[in-house]
């Protein structure tokens, strides 16, 4: 997405305000806050070009929220962990597993 930093910050602030409005209206603070943080993490990651870490973070925050919805069922937790492992194996970009290049020429 080609937004400048101020526009990106405005989008994130708008998502937070809409999310807080929904949480106040529904009075579902827990686990609703997990879903709000997941949406903002995903949006921010996509806007700043870090989509894979944002997808992982959003997945785990949403999974924690769903885990609470399912009354902390251990079976759901294992299913979420299995999905995360499979997603990492098949969907992860190749450069996410490699160490970043560090230029040490100035040292």
C-alpha positions in Angstrom: 0.0 0.0 0.0 1.4 3.4 -0.9 0.6 5.5 2.1 2.9 7.9 3.8 3.7 7.6 7.5 1.1 10.1 8.6 -1.7 8.4 6.6 -0.6 5.0 7.9 -0.8 6.3 11.5 -4.2 7.8 10.8 -5.5 4.4 9.5 -4.2 2.6 12.6 -5.8 5.2 14.9 -9.1 4.9 13.0 -9.0 1.1 13.4 -8.4 1.5 17.1 -11.2 4.0 17.6 -13.7 1.9 15.6 -12.6 -1.1 17.6 -13.0 0.6 20.9 -16.4 1.8 19.8 -17.5 -1.7 19.0 -16.0 -3.0 22.3 -17.9 -0.3 24.3 -21.2 -1.1 22.4 -20.9 -4.8 22.8 -19.3 -4.8 26.3 -17.2 -7.8 25.1 -13.8 -6.5 26.3 -12.5 -10.0 26.8 -11.7 -11.6 24.4 -12.6 -8.8 22.0 -9.4 -6.8 22.7 -7.4 -9.8 21.3 -9.3 -9.5 18.0 -8.9 -5.7 17.9 -5.1 -6.0 18.4 -5.0 -8.7 15.8 -6.7 -6.5 13.2 -4.4 -3.5 13.9 -1.3 -5.7 13.9 -2.3 -7.1 10.5 -3.1 -3.7 9.1 0.1 -2.1 10.4 2.3 -5.0 9.1 0.8 -4.8 5.6 1.1 -1.0 5.4 4.8 -1.2 6.5 5.6 -4.0 4.2 6.1 -6.7 6.8 3.2 -8.9 5.9 4.4 -12.3 7.0 5.3 -11.3 10.7 2.0 -9.4 10.8 0.0 -12.4 9.6 1.7 -14.6 12.3 1.1 -12.0 15.0 -2.5 -11.5 14.0 -3.1 -15.3 13.8 -1.8 -15.9 17.3 -3.8 -13.0 18.8 -7.0 -14.1 17.0 -6.2 -17.7 18.1 -5.9 -16.5 21.8 -9.2 -14.8 21.4 -10.9 -17.8 19.9 -9.3 -20.0 22.6 -11.0 -17.9 25.2 -14.3 -18.1 23.3 -14.0 -21.9 23.3 -13.5 -21.7 27.1 -9.8 -22.5 27.0 -10.2 -25.9 25.4 -6.9 -27.6 25.1 -7.9 -29.3 21.9 -8.5 -25.9 20.2 -5.0 -24.8 21.3 -3.4 -27.9 19.7 -5.3 -27.3 16.5 -4.1 -23.7 16.4 -0.6 -24.7 17.0 -0.8 -27.3 14.2 -2.2 -24.7 11.8 0.6 -22.4 12.7 3.2 -25.1 12.0 1.7 -26.0 8.7 1.4 -22.4 7.6 5.0 -21.9 8.5 6.0 -24.9 6.5 4.0 -24.2 3.3 3.2 -20.5 3.2 6.2 -18.8 4.8 8.3 -16.8 2.3 11.8 -18.1 1.9 13.5 -15.0 3.2 11.6 -15.3 6.5 13.7 -18.3 7.5 17.1 -16.9 6.4 19.2 -14.6 8.6 19.3 -11.0 7.3 22.5 -9.8 5.6 24.7 -7.6 7.8 27.2 -5.3 6.2 30.3 -5.1 8.4 32.5 -3.2 5.9 32.7 -0.1 8.1 34.0 -2.0 11.2 
